[in-house]
Amino acid sequence: MSTASRLPKTVQRFTAKLPTEVNQTIRRLAILSLIGQTVLVVTGGAVRLTASGLGCPTWPRCTDNSLVNTPEMGIHGFIEFGNRMLTFALAAVAALMLVYLWNLRKERRDLFMLALGLLASIPAQAVIGGITVLSNLNPWVVGLHFLVSMALVVFATLLVNRAFGRTGRFMNRTLPSLPVIARPAMMAVAVFSAIAVMLGVVVTGAGPHAGDADAPRNDLDWDLFSHIHAVPAYLITAGTLFAVYLVVRHKISGPFRTASFLLLAVTLLQAVIGFTQYYNGIPALLVGAHMLGAALLMIASTNAADLAKSSPAK
């Protein structure tokens, strides 16, 4: 007896209406998931940079007596609670994605598992967020919260590429051949991007933007770790310039060319923001821009590495 035949007739009638191939709705949900995960990084940054980290001073409630923020809590409560609500919106998108992929759960296991991973991460992020509040914004827990968000940005990027048939087993296009060195070079750039983000978390934990006036810092040398953080950034830049050189030298067209120049643009933008904030006293607005840039860097580096991996070598 098949799985479908064991389901109640009402459920069978519902699943019969779901798509049996990847359609525009699934692709739009994938894009919405990527946008939402990126926005979550920005709103999480806003919570910390506006000192709203304890805008909701407890968890899972916003206060001991209220699930939601109250007018008495002011703008800080609104910002913190708004960030919490965005998490539920992302959970709804991920759940809807799984519903639309139900009839494809075996055929397109790649999409189903990525969507399932995004949904499963929501309660994990909620728990980490709760620990963040209950630990009075411990910088290491705050950093873990951010790193999980970065991982979800990577998963959402892969989800978009797979949903549009740009990469993976179910590609619906033929990608131009790349020099054999392109794949390991792009993989290295993706790894260095992740290392740069992790070191950036350490730098942030030593900096002045704690999320609350009484929140602890990690007591590390901010200036020293800023310079250490710059090392993988230099390697990312070198790897990206090498990818652009390969594209121009071998007259490569198509998605990888676009991905390489997009990665170069994001890398240079991050460098400009990073140096500007370093030499101007780490203003909160630039720190927020740098956090958005980190998400864009993970998107761009993941996309370039994914395309390089799916392209034939020559």
PEKA-V758878 format. One record per residue. RES is the residue in one letter. PSI is psi in radians with two decimals (* if undefined). Layout:
RES & PSI
RES & PSI
This chain:
M & 2.28
S & 2.85
T & -0.72
A & -0.68
S & -0.35
R & -0.19
L & 2.62
P & 2.63
K & -0.61
T & -0.73
V & -0.69
Q & -0.74
R & -0.65
F & -0.83
T & -0.46
A & -0.38
K & -0.17
L & 2.71
P & 2.60
T & 0.12
E & 2.79
V & 2.06
N & -3.03
Q & -0.60
T & -0.78
I & -0.73
R & -0.71
R & -0.67
L & -0.64
A & -0.78
I & -0.75
L & -0.65
S & -0.77
L & -0.78
I & -0.77
G & -0.74
Q & -0.63
T & -0.74
V & -0.63
L & -0.64
V & -0.75
V & -0.79
T & -0.60
G & -0.68
G & -0.69
A & -0.65
V & -0.82
R & -0.72
L & -0.30
T & 0.21
A & 0.64
S & 0.27
G & -0.53
L & 0.52
G & -0.65
C & 1.82
P & -0.06
T & 3.12
W & 2.48
P & -0.23
R & 2.82
C & -0.64
T & 3.06
D & -0.45
N & 0.03
S & 2.38
L & -0.48
V & 2.91
N & 2.68
T & 2.77
P & -0.56
E & -0.36
M & -0.25
G & -2.78
I & -0.58
H & -0.72
G & -0.68
F & -0.79
I & -0.81
E & -0.79
F & -0.60
G & -0.68
N & -0.68
R & -0.71
M & -0.56
L & -0.59
T & -0.73
F & -0.62
A & -0.71
L & -0.63
A & -0.70
A & -0.72
V & -0.79
A & -0.72
A & -0.72
L & -0.64
M & -0.77
L & -0.69
V & -0.84
Y & -0.40
L & 0.06
W & -0.82
N & -0.19
L & 0.17
R & -0.43
K & -0.80
E & -0.74
R & 1.04
R & -0.53
D & -0.82
L & -0.75
F & -0.76
M & -0.63
L & -0.77
A & -0.68
L & -0.70
G & -0.70
L & -0.71
L & -0.75
A & -0.44
S & -0.38
I & -0.91
P & -0.57
A & -0.78
Q & -0.65
A & -0.73
V & -0.79
I & -0.69
G & -0.69
G & -0.76
I & -0.63
T & -0.83
V & -0.82
L & -0.38
S & 0.24
N & 0.71
L & 0.81
N & 2.20
P & -0.53
W & -0.63
V & -0.70
V & -0.75
G & -0.72
L & -0.71
H & -0.77
F & -0.72
L & -0.64
V & -0.69
S & -0.69
M & -0.69
A & -0.66
L & -0.57
V & -0.72
V & -0.83
F & -0.73
A & -0.61
T & -0.78
L & -0.65
L & -0.76
V & -0.82
N & -0.74
R & -0.70
A & -0.59
F & 0.03
G & 0.43
R & -0.57
T & 3.04
G & -3.00
R & -0.45
F & 0.63
M & 2.42
N & 0.38
R & 2.87
T & 2.11
L & 2.52
P & 2.62
S & 2.53
L & 2.65
P & 2.52
V & -0.46
I & -0.28
A & -0.72
R & -0.96
P & -0.56
A & -0.76
M & -0.60
M & -0.71
A & -0.73
V & -0.72
A & -0.72
V & -0.78
F & -0.56
S & -0.76
A & -0.71
I & -0.73
A & -0.72
V & -0.74
M & -0.73
L & -0.56
G & -0.61
V & -0.72
V & -0.75
V & -0.79
T & -0.68
G & -0.35
A & -0.18
G & -3.03
P & -0.27
H & 1.52
A & -0.27
G & -0.29
D & 2.59
A & -0.51
D & 0.08
A & 2.51
P & 2.85
R & 2.92
N & -0.05
D & 0.42
L & 2.88
D & 1.85
W & -0.77
D & -0.74
L & -0.85
F & -0.39
S & -0.71
H & -0.64
I & -0.71
H & -0.54
A & -0.39
V & -0.98
P & -0.47
A & -0.71
Y & -0.68
L & -0.64
I & -0.79
T & -0.78
A & -0.79
G & -0.67
T & -0.76
L & -0.63
F & -0.70
A & -0.75
V & -0.69
Y & -0.78
L & -0.73
V & -0.80
V & -0.79
R & -0.71
H & 0.14
K & 0.87
I & 2.29
S & 3.14
G & -2.86
P & -0.64
F & -0.62
R & -0.86
T & -0.77
A & -0.66
S & -0.77
F & -0.59
L & -0.74
L & -0.69
L & -0.76
A & -0.79
V & -0.73
T & -0.79
L & -0.68
L & -0.77
Q & -0.68
A & -0.77
V & -0.80
I & -0.76
G & -0.85
F & -0.68
T & -0.78
Q & -0.59
Y & -0.74
Y & 0.11
N & 0.49
G & 0.39
I & 1.03
P & 2.51
A & -0.70
L & -0.72
L & -0.58
V & -0.75
G & -0.73
A & -0.65
H & -0.62
M & -0.75
L & -0.74
G & -0.61
A & -0.73
A & -0.76
L & -0.62
L & -0.75
M & -0.67
I & -0.87
A & -0.74
S & -0.67
T & -0.76
N & -0.81
A & -0.75
A & -0.68
D & -0.73
L & -0.71
A & -0.69
K & -0.58
S & -0.14
S & 2.50
P & 2.62
A & 2.67
K & *
